[in-house]
Amino acid sequence: MAMQIMRRLACAAASQGRQYSAQAGGAAAAPRIIAGAMLERNPVITPDLPDWEAEHQQWLSEYKQEYRKTYPPDWLDPKGTLKTEGNLASVWKPAPRITEADKTGDVRTLDRKLDRRLLLLLKSPGGANGEGVWHVPLTPHEDTETVREAADRAMRDQLALPGTQAFTLGNVPAAHHPQPDGSGVLFYVKMQLIEGDVRTSAPKGYRWYDFAWVSADEVEDYFKHDPAQGKLLRELL
């Protein structure tokens, strides 16, 4: 039943002005289903507070300090082992929220935009001027598997390193998008990177040659060849 729904969606998307090859007898061929692995890295740190909330937090802290109860020091630290506030400040410093990758613009590392969700994109040969085409990890769907299984296969065969773990969000694709060249309909399956890292070069049999971890406000810049797909990915992030 699920695959019948997928094929109906693919046919509906294909009918939006895109022509597919004809089979013998004149009937239009069913559009090819392509599984896309939307591999995401969740935020590592909490985002910056908006101005109004930061102001409220500051007011609340000052209010609590002014009206808090004070206790004798020997009640709180009878053995005298706790460090004073000044000592704590000298031995503990928070890690910077802006990383070196943020400063240099390095998009090939997970150590960037720590407060944002990032999406993995791959770059393969192609494009109008041969400059290459960005896309999520793709693989053609096989009749013996579900779209989720195809996306899991794309993740496993193209990206995973020993120890890499990713969690697939549900059995149903998050969205679908017809390929601009009419080669099929792409179904996006959302995944979250739990542990480890991904390959930095394509394994044998795959053509992608570059990759990038991008945020929602960057993803459309990578899809000038297909603005509709870039807008969709921004919304999905």
C-alpha positions in Angstrom: 0.0 0.0 0.0 2.8 2.5 0.9 4.6 1.9 -2.4 1.3 2.4 -4.3 0.9 5.7 -2.7 4.5 6.6 -3.5 3.9 5.8 -7.2 0.7 7.8 -7.3 2.5 10.8 -5.9 5.3 10.3 -8.4 2.9 10.2 -11.2 1.1 13.3 -10.0 4.4 15.1 -9.7 5.4 13.9 -13.2 2.2 15.3 -14.7 3.1 18.8 -13.7 4.4 19.7 -17.2 7.2 17.1 -17.4 7.3 14.5 -20.2 8.6 11.0 -19.6 9.6 8.4 -22.2 6.7 6.4 -23.7 6.3 2.7 -23.5 5.3 0.4 -26.3 1.7 1.1 -27.1 2.0 4.9 -26.4 1.4 4.8 -22.6 3.7 7.1 -20.6 6.3 5.2 -18.5 5.9 5.4 -14.7 8.3 8.0 -13.3 11.4 6.6 -11.6 11.3 6.8 -7.8 14.5 8.2 -6.3 15.3 8.0 -2.6 17.1 11.0 -1.0 18.8 10.8 2.4 18.3 14.1 4.2 21.1 13.7 6.8 21.0 16.4 9.4 23.2 17.4 12.3 21.1 18.7 15.2 22.1 21.9 17.0 24.9 21.3 19.5 24.3 24.3 21.7 21.3 26.4 22.5 20.5 29.3 20.2 21.1 32.9 21.2 18.2 34.3 23.1 16.2 37.0 21.4 16.7 40.5 22.9 13.5 40.5 24.8 14.1 37.2 26.5 17.8 38.1 27.3 16.5 41.3 29.0 13.9 39.3 30.9 16.5 36.8 32.1 18.8 39.6 33.2 16.0 41.2 35.2 15.0 37.9 36.7 18.6 37.2 37.8 18.9 40.6 39.4 15.5 40.2 41.2 16.5 36.9 42.6 19.8 38.2 43.8 18.2 41.1 45.6 15.5 39.1 47.3 17.2 35.8 47.9 17.8 34.4 51.3 21.3 34.3 52.7 22.6 31.5 54.8 25.7 31.2 57.0 28.7 30.0 55.0 29.1 27.0 57.3 25.6 25.8 56.4 26.4 25.6 52.7 30.0 24.5 52.9 30.7 23.0 56.3 34.1 21.5 55.2 35.2 24.6 53.4 35.8 22.7 50.2 33.7 24.7 47.7 35.5 27.2 45.5 34.6 30.8 45.6 32.9 32.5 42.7 36.2 34.2 41.8 38.1 31.0 41.8 35.5 29.3 39.6 35.8 32.1 37.1 39.6 31.6 37.0 39.5 27.9 36.3 36.4 27.6 34.1 35.7 29.4 30.9 32.8 28.6 28.5 33.8 27.3 25.0 33.4 29.9 22.3 30.1 29.8 20.4 31.8 30.9 17.2 34.2 28.2 15.9 37.3 28.5 13.7 35.2 27.0 10.8 32.7 29.8 11.2 35.5 32.4 10.9 37.0 30.8 7.9 33.8 29.8 6.1 34.7 26.1 6.1 31.5 24.2 5.2 33.2 20.7 5.0 33.1 20.2 8.8 30.5 19.6 11.5 32.2 22.1 13.7 30.3 25.1 12.4 27.0 26.9 13.2 26.7 25.0 16.4 23.3 26.5 17.2 21.8 25.6 13.9 20.6 22.4 12.2 22.8 21.4 9.3 22.1 19.4 6.2 24.6 17.3 4.2 24.8 18.1 0.5 26.9 16.3 -2.1 28.3 17.7 -5.4 28.4 15.6 -8.5 29.4 16.4 -12.1 26.8 18.1 -14.3 25.1 21.5 -14.5 24.6 23.8 -17.4 28.2 25.0 -17.5 29.8 21.9 -16.1 30.2 23.5 -12.7 28.6 20.6 -10.9 25.3 20.0 -9.2 24.5 19.9 -5.5 22.1 17.4 -4.1 21.3 15.3 -1.1 22.6 11.7 -1.2 20.6 9.9 -3.8 19.9 6.3 -4.9 17.3 4.8 -7.3 14.6 2.9 -5.5 14.5 -0.9 -6.1 11.1 -2.7 -6.3 12.1 -5.1 -3.5 12.6 -2.3 -0.9 10.7 0.6 0.6 11.8 4.2 0.1 13.1 4.3 3.6 15.2 1.2 3.0 16.6 2.8 -0.2 17.5 6.0 1.7 19.2 3.9 4.4 21.1 2.1 1.7 22.3 5.5 0.3 23.5 6.5 3.7 25.2 3.2 4.4 26.9 2.8 1.0 27.9 6.4 0.2 28.5 8.1 3.5 28.9 5.8 6.5 32.2 5.2 8.2 32.9 2.6 10.8 31.1 3.8 14.0 28.8 6.2 12.1 25.2 6.0 13.4 22.2 7.8 12.0 18.5 7.7 13.1 15.9 7.6 10.4 12.8 9.7 11.3 9.8 7.5 10.4 8.9 5.2 7.5 7.2 7.9 5.4 9.2 10.4 3.3 9.0 14.0 4.5 8.4 15.4 1.0 8.8 14.8 -2.7 10.1 16.8 -5.6 10.2 16.1 -9.4 13.7 16.2 -10.9 14.1 19.2 -13.2 15.6 17.0 -16.0 12.6 14.6 -15.9 14.6 11.7 -14.6 12.2 10.8 -11.9 10.7 12.0 -8.6 12.8 12.4 -5.5 11.4 11.4 -2.1 13.2 12.9 0.9 13.7 10.7 3.9 14.9 12.6 7.0 17.8 11.3 9.1 19.7 12.6 12.0 23.4 12.0 12.6 23.8 10.5 16.1 27.4 9.6 16.2 30.5 9.6 14.1 31.2 11.4 10.8 30.8 10.8 7.1 33.1 10.1 4.2 35.1 13.0 2.7 35.4 11.3 -0.7 33.0 9.1 -2.7 33.4 5.3 -2.5 34.0 3.4 -5.7 31.0 3.5 -8.0 29.8 6.9 -7.0 30.5 10.2 -8.7 30.2 12.9 -6.1 33.4 14.8 -5.4 32.6 17.5 -2.8 30.3 17.9 0.1 29.0 20.6 2.4 27.1 20.9 5.7 24.7 23.8 5.2 22.1 25.6 7.3 18.6 26.6 6.3 19.6 30.1 5.4 22.4 28.8 3.1 20.8 25.9 1.3 19.0 27.9 -1.4 22.4 29.2 -2.6 23.4 25.7 -3.5 20.3 25.1 -5.7 20.4 27.9 -8.3 19.8 25.2 -10.9 16.5 24.3 -9.2 15.2 27.1 -7.0 12.0 25.1 -6.1 14.1 22.3 -4.6 16.2 24.8 -2.6 13.1 26.5 -1.2 11.6 23.1 -0.3 14.8 22.0 1.6 14.8 25.3 3.4 11.3 24.7 4.6 12.1 21.1 5.6 15.1 22.3 7.7 
